[in-house]
Amino acid sequence: MNGLGMYPKRIFPIIPFLLLLLTALTPAPASAAGIGVAPGRIEFAGNSPEATLYVINTGQTLATYQVYTEDEFAGWFQISPARFPLAPNENMAVRITLSPSVIAASEHAPEILVVAFENSAQGEIGAGVKVPVHMALSPLTSEPGTVPEPSAVAVALLEPVTAEGPAPTPEESPTRIPLWIGSAVIMVALLGTLVVIVRRRKNGGASSS
C-alpha cells in the first residue's frame, strides 16, 4: 500500500472536529429588531443633571424597548420612559436624570443599556441586544471640607480690570484716616459741646438769683 492510501483513514477522525468548529464559527441568525441610539456618549455637568438619549427602531418590525442601568448604579439615574414600543423608523426621546446626591469618581464607569424585544402572537421573543452608552460624570456637589471651584463667570469677575488713562499719582490718591483718630475727634467734639451746655446752665442760674 502506498502512502496516499493512508490519508483517508487519518482524515476521517478529524471531520467531526471540523464540523463542530464550523458550527461554532457560523453566526446565529440576527433578530429582526434593530436598535439605534444617539448620542453614543452622555456627559453630565455639575449644572446640568439631565440628558436626553434618543432610541431608534432600525429594524423592520414593531419592537418593545427597555432602557436601564446595571444594579450597581440603579440609584444613580432616573429614566423616563424606561419601557416603550417603537414601530420601524420611529424614535423615542428618553430623559435620563442624574441623582443630586451622586458624587462621581473617576473609577466609576456606569453604562445605560438598551434592549429590544420582538413582538409576536406568543408575546415577546428574543433576548434582545444591549447597546452600552458610556458616560462621563462630573461631581454635582463638593465633598465635605472642600471649597468648590469657581465657575467661569466668577473667574472672569475676579480677574483684575485695567482702566483706561494714566495711572493716578501718589498725590492724587485719597488719604485714609485711621479709625481710632476719627473716633477721638468725635469724642473731643462731644465733650466740648457738653462743657458749653454746662456753663450756659450755670450762667443762667447765677443771673436769675
C-alpha positions in Angstrom: 0.0 0.0 0.0 1.4 3.4 -0.9 1.4 6.5 1.3 -1.6 8.0 -0.5 -3.9 5.2 0.6 -3.4 6.0 4.3 -4.6 9.7 4.1 -8.4 8.9 4.2 -8.1 6.9 7.4 -6.2 9.8 9.0 -8.7 12.4 7.8 -11.9 10.6 9.0 -11.4 11.2 12.7 -10.8 14.9 12.1 -14.1 15.5 10.2 -16.3 15.7 13.3 -14.0 18.2 14.9 -14.0 20.3 11.7 -17.9 20.3 11.6 -18.1 21.3 15.3 -15.6 24.1 14.7 -17.6 25.3 11.6 -20.8 25.3 13.6 -19.3 27.3 16.4 -17.9 29.9 13.9 -21.2 30.2 12.0 -23.1 33.3 13.3 -26.6 32.8 14.6 -29.4 34.5 12.7 -29.8 38.0 13.8 -33.0 39.3 15.3 -35.2 41.5 13.1 -35.4 44.1 15.8 -32.9 46.8 15.4 -31.5 49.4 17.8 -30.0 52.8 17.2 -29.0 55.3 19.9 -27.8 58.9 19.8 -25.6 60.2 21.2 -23.2 57.5 21.8 -21.7 59.2 24.9 -23.6 61.1 27.6 -21.9 63.7 29.7 -23.3 65.2 32.9 -22.0 68.6 34.1 -22.5 69.9 37.6 -25.1 72.5 36.4 -26.9 70.1 34.0 -28.1 66.9 35.7 -30.3 65.9 32.8 -29.6 64.4 29.4 -31.6 63.0 26.5 -30.9 59.7 24.8 -32.7 59.0 21.5 -33.6 55.4 20.8 -34.5 54.5 17.2 -36.0 51.3 15.8 -33.8 50.5 12.9 -35.5 47.1 12.3 -38.4 46.1 10.1 -40.9 45.0 12.8 -42.6 46.5 15.8 -40.5 46.0 18.9 -40.5 46.9 22.6 -37.5 48.7 24.0 -36.3 48.8 27.6 -33.7 51.3 28.9 -32.0 50.5 32.2 -28.7 50.5 34.0 -26.8 47.9 36.0 -27.9 47.2 39.5 -24.8 48.8 41.0 -25.8 52.1 39.6 -29.6 51.7 39.8 -29.9 54.6 42.3 -27.8 57.0 40.2 -30.3 57.6 37.4 -34.0 58.2 36.8 -35.0 57.0 33.3 -38.3 58.1 31.7 -39.8 56.4 29.9 -38.0 53.2 30.8 -40.0 50.8 28.5 -41.9 51.7 25.3 -42.9 50.2 21.9 -41.5 51.6 18.6 -42.6 50.9 15.1 -40.0 50.7 12.3 -38.1 54.0 11.9 -39.7 55.5 15.0 -37.7 57.1 17.8 -38.2 57.9 21.4 -36.5 60.7 23.4 -35.6 59.1 26.8 -34.8 61.6 29.6 -32.0 60.5 31.9 -31.7 62.4 35.2 -28.7 62.1 37.5 -29.4 61.9 41.2 -28.3 65.1 43.0 -26.6 63.1 45.7 -24.2 61.4 43.3 -20.6 62.4 43.5 -18.9 60.6 40.7 -15.4 59.3 41.0 -13.0 58.6 38.2 -13.0 54.8 38.8 -16.8 54.5 38.2 -17.9 53.7 34.6 -21.7 53.4 34.6 -23.5 52.4 31.4 -27.0 52.8 30.1 -28.3 49.6 28.4 -30.9 49.5 25.7 -32.6 46.2 25.0 -35.0 45.4 22.1 -37.7 42.6 22.2 -39.7 41.5 19.2 -43.4 41.3 19.5 -45.3 38.3 18.2 -48.6 36.5 18.8 -46.9 34.4 21.5 -45.6 37.6 23.3 -42.1 38.9 23.5 -39.5 36.7 22.0 -35.7 37.1 21.7 -33.2 38.1 24.3 -32.7 41.5 22.8 -29.5 43.4 22.1 -27.5 45.5 24.6 -26.0 48.8 23.4 -23.8 50.4 26.0 -23.7 54.2 26.3 -20.6 55.4 28.0 -20.9 58.3 30.4 -18.5 60.9 31.8 -19.7 62.2 35.1 -18.6 65.3 36.9 -19.5 66.0 40.6 -22.7 67.8 41.3 -21.7 68.7 44.9 -18.4 69.1 46.7 -17.1 66.7 49.2 -17.3 67.8 52.9 -14.5 70.2 53.9 -13.7 71.2 50.3 -14.3 74.5 48.6 -16.0 74.2 45.2 -14.1 75.6 42.3 -15.5 79.0 41.0 -17.4 79.0 37.7 -16.1 80.6 34.5 -18.1 83.7 35.2 -16.8 84.0 38.7 -13.2 83.6 37.5 -13.8 86.4 34.9 -15.1 88.7 37.6 -12.2 88.0 39.9 -9.6 89.0 37.2 -8.1 92.5 37.6 -9.6 95.2 35.5 -7.3 97.7 33.8 -8.9 101.2 33.5 -8.1 103.5 30.5 -6.0 106.6 31.1 -2.9 107.4 33.1 -2.3 105.9 36.5 -3.0 108.2 39.5 0.0 109.7 41.2 0.6 109.3 44.9 -0.7 112.9 45.5 -4.0 112.1 43.8 -4.6 109.0 45.9 -7.0 109.7 48.8 -5.6 109.8 52.3 -7.2 107.4 54.7 -7.5 108.5 58.4 -7.1 105.7 60.9 -10.3 104.7 62.6 -9.1 105.5 66.2 -8.2 109.1 65.2 -11.6 109.7 63.8 -13.2 108.3 67.0 -11.0 110.5 69.2 -12.0 113.7 67.2 -15.7 112.8 67.6 -15.3 112.2 71.4 -13.5 115.6 71.9 -16.2 117.4 70.0 -18.9 115.8 72.1 -17.1 116.7 75.4 -16.7 120.3 74.2 -20.4 120.6 73.5 -21.2 119.2 76.9 -18.9 121.7 78.6 -20.6 124.6 76.8 -24.1 123.4 77.8 -23.0 123.1 81.5 -21.5 126.6 81.5 -24.6 128.1 80.0 -26.8 126.5 82.6 -24.5 127.8 85.4 -24.6 131.3 84.0 -28.3 131.2 83.7 -28.7 130.1 87.3 -26.4 132.9 88.5 -28.2 135.7 86.7 -31.6 134.6 87.9 -30.5 134.6 91.5 
